[in-house]
Amino acid sequence: MIKYKLVCKDCDILFDSWFSSSKQYEKLKKQNYINCHICNSFNVEKTLMSPSILKSKNNIKIDVKDIKYKEIKKVISKYQKFITKNFHYVGENFAYEARLIHYKNKKALKGIYGSATEKDLEELKEEGINAEIIPWVKDSTN
């Protein structure tokens, strides 16, 4: 696995992303699968990076970015708990279910959440169906 620091050339946000290899990054970039999670632009590039060096426990430095990451992850986890408690999970059928609710004026007992492709989300937006991307983090506390 390799971690790259990426920058969106449209909104100037920096973010990290993991790839199985540098070749995988190039392949995904060529196929326009790498986009900005803020403005949805595909104008994303790698930035200069320094290698990550492990330090001994005696030389622990507090990384402000790590603290911010943990705070953001905590907020996202709260959103996830709220969503899973109050919305209905439809899995890969998100686009289909969203259209059912929209076109058949079907009143959903609960809102829905699930996964959809970038193309599905663009099509939903073109059809006037509101759908948002929310980052989803896995709980890694064992």
Steps between C-alpha positions, in 0.01 A plus 500: 500500500612851425361826635505811283428857600271636228396855416190616318610761247150653498433556871859465633413245768763248609403145590658158535403187312623141510573291191614142461798619293627797301386318184150474645499876563604568139234262369223659708618850407498411128143362529377814686417316822688739726300805597480764770261411781418869553427639152482170306763623250719249320781759484693323779879453506763349729704745705858475618526268795760394747521140614341409828762415760417313817641649817585324822264548795755729662479749211121522465391821329137606502385548144232769472367337181458171689300676772279672240452167322386336823259787570355480148473121524314540830247739340454272198445205735223696676334569164531133407333390824216745439458383139503129584247557780261726307532398133432179309804330342435404135853392410589509130135578411526863609437656157204266432340566839554877471321497163212295646448754775532796262293387201228302671459768764550214740528623854789324664457421866868576539759668282733267317873454475721265305758504225486622143747557222617844397297461180186409698538810717546725197188353338298544820610863519401556133157354580455744787543238771700619799777265604815582692832327551594450861843364595472165672771380736534154640530466874850367557493498878564142606 
